[in-house]
Amino acid sequence: MLPAERQREILELVRKHKVASVTKLAKQFGVHPATIRRDLAEIEERGLLKRTHGGVIDDDTTSEPPFSVRAHEQFEEKERIGQHAAEMVADGEHIIIDSGTTTLHMAKHLRNRKGLTVITNDMNVASELRDALGVKVIVTGGTLYHGSYMLNGMFTDQMLQSIHVQKAFIGTPAIDSVHGLTHPELELVTAKKWMIKAAQQVIVTSDHTKIGKVSLHTVASISEIHTFITGKEAFEPQIQKFINAGVHVITV
């Protein structure tokens, strides 16, 4: 088993049982305890688990913080990312804008576009473009998540399955050069998957604090991502790993 695969299974096991010992993990995976300790150190560096004496505990939340909290985090960085993402959009294109605080910044820079069609599951994004006469806004429908003003669920998925766009701009709480896009909330994964499938080009917009994090549920493999826009605050070794994996990385 590759280290990345073993670490993924360790993470899932600890998320399930909330705690595990080095001895138990070494026995379960058939490796030396020193190997498990190295795995746990790498997982802890991503901020997903917390090591204790002789073991590890779950240090991950089961959901993202509320929109009102996330909106103030990394504000200037998200503004730069959003502006650059908007610059990648040409008049006349059909695009998807995923729900998120960074993609909301993107919407602010699309108000003066012409002949643009924006499909979104984010009520904030739709509201931001309500007076943009040159932008046709299509809202997916679905169940409203009051804490984030996002639409999700069966009706959202059905709508996304019926469209085809040039570009999809996807937000994520976790992106890793090996595991790709992941998310802690299973019910939010399906819509993102359909957004990605609907697009000719997938562009991930995420601030540097999300890099190297791995959550429980897979959204997309690294091979499905064409471009990753993040802040200049990201460490060069992290960026190089995405480049080596074939992702076009833009730091702003």
N, C-alpha and C positions, 0 to 999 in steps of 0.2 A: 504494500500500500504506500502511495506517495505521501510525503509529509502534509501536503495541502489537504488531501482527502482525509487523512487521519485527524487533522486539526478540525476539519468540518464536522466529523462524527463526534469528536470530543465535545465541541461546542453544543451540538444537538443533545448529547447525553446529559451534559451539565444543565442545560436549559430545562430538561425534563425533570431531573432529580434535584436541581438547585445546588447540589454539592457533590464532590467526588474526591477521592484520595488518589495520590500518585500511585500507590501500590495497586489499587483496584484498576486504575486505567492501564497501567503497565501490563497487568495480567490479562485484561480484556483484549488489548490490542497486540499482545505477544511481543512486546518490545522491552528494552531496558528502562528502568525508572528515569535514568538520565535523559533518555529520548523524550519521555513524557514531560519532564521538567523544561526541556527546550521548547517543546510544543506550547506548553502553558505560558512560557515567557513571551513567545511571539503573539499568542492570542491576547495576553494581557496588554501588550503594546498597542493593540488595536482598540483597547478600551472596552472589550466585550466581557471579560471575566476578571475576577480578582483572586490572585493567589493568596493562600494562607499557608500556615506551617503544615507541610505534608499533604497539601491538597489545593482545592480551588472551589470558589463559590460563584454563583451566577451574579454578575454585576450589570446585567442589561435590563432595560425597561421593556415592557411588552408593547409599547406604542411610542409614537413620536410625541414630543411636547406640543402643547396647544399652539395654534397659529400665532396668537398674540405674543407668545414667548419667542417663538422662532423668528418672527418678523424683526426683532431687534438684535438678533445675533448675527455677527459678521455683516452688518448692514452695508458698509462701504464696499466690501468685497463683492457682495451679492449685486450691488448696483452696477459695478464694473462688468461683472459676468453677464448680467441682463442686457446691458447696453451692447456688448459685443455680440451676444446671441441675436439681438434684433438686427444688427448690421449684416448678419448672414442671410437675412430674409429678403427676397426680391419681390417687387411689386408684381401682382398677378399670381403669386404662388398660393397653394393650399397647404396649410400647416396645422399641426396639432401642438397645443401648448398644455402641458401637464399641470396639475395642481401643485402649488408650492410657493414659498416666499421668494425664491430666486427667479422663477418664471414670471412672477408678478412684476418684478422690476423690468423684465423683458417687454411685457405688454405695454408699459408706460412709454416705450420708445417706438411703438408701432402706430401711434395715433394718427400720424400724417401720411400713412401709406395709401396707395391707390390699387384697387382691384385685388386686394388681399382677402383670403378667406381663412379665418381662424376657427378651429374646432377646439373646444376646451370643456373640461369637466370642473372648472374652477369658477365659482360665482364672482370672486374678486377680479379675476382676469376679464371676465365678460363685462363687469361693471366698469373696469378701467377703459374699455374700448367702446363704451355705450355711445359716446359722441363722435367717434371716428367714422365719418361718413364714407370714407373710402375703404372701410374694412367691414366685410360681412362676417358676423359672429354667429357661430352655430354652437349651442350649448347641448351637451350630450343627453341631459336628462338623468334621472336616477334618484337615489336616496340622498338627502342632504345630511352631511356631517357638520353639525352646528359648530364644533370647535375649530373647524378649518375652512368652512364654507365650500367644501368639495362635494361633488356628486359622485356616487359610486353605487355598484350593485348590478343586478340583472339588466335593467334598462340601459344603463351606461354601456355595459358590455355588448349588448345587442346593437346599439348604434355604432359603436367603434368597429364592429365586425363588418359593417356595410360600406366603409369608406376607404379611399386610397389618397394619400397625400405625398407631396415631395419630401417634407421634413417633419420630424417629430422632435420636440424639445422636451426632454424628460428630466424631472427632478428625482432625487433619491437621498435617503438618509445614510446610505452606505454604498461605497464603491471600492472595489479591490481589483488589483491587476490580475489576480488569479481567479477569484470567484465571481467577478463581474458585479452586476447590480443585485442587491439583496434588500429585503425589507422585513421589519419585525412583525408586521400585521398581515396575516394571510389574506384577509378579505380585500386588501387594497392591491394585491399583486395582479389579479386577472386583468383589470383595466389597463394597467401599464403594459402588460404583455400584448394586448390587442393594439395599443397605440404604436408599439414598436413594430408589430407585424404589418400595420397599415402604411408604414412609411418607407420610402426609398432610401432615406438617410436618417439615421438616429443620432441625435446630438444630446449629450448629457450635460446639464448645467448644475454644478454643485460646488460649494465652497470647500476650501482645503481641509476643513475639520472632518469631512466625511470620508476622506481618502484612507484606505487601509482598514476600514471598518467592514465587518461581515455580520449580517443579521441572519435570522433563521431561514427565511424563505427566499428562494431564487427568483429573480425577476427576469434577468437576461444574462447570457454568457458574455464574456469580454469580446468574443468574435462578432456579436450583434451590434456593437457600438462602433460608429464611424468616427465621431469627434467628441472630445471631452473638453469642455470649457471650465476652467477653475481659476482661482486667484493666484497671483504671483507669490503669495505666502506659502504655497506648496513647496515641499522639499524636492530638490532636483533628483535625488535617488528614487523617490516615489514616482515622479513624472517619467523618468527613464524606463521604469518597469512597464508603464502603459504603452510607451512608444515601442518597446521591445515586443509587446504583445500585439502590435499592429494598429494601435489606436492613434489617431491624429489628436495631439494635445495642444490646446491653446491656453496660455496663462496671461491674465490681464491684471 
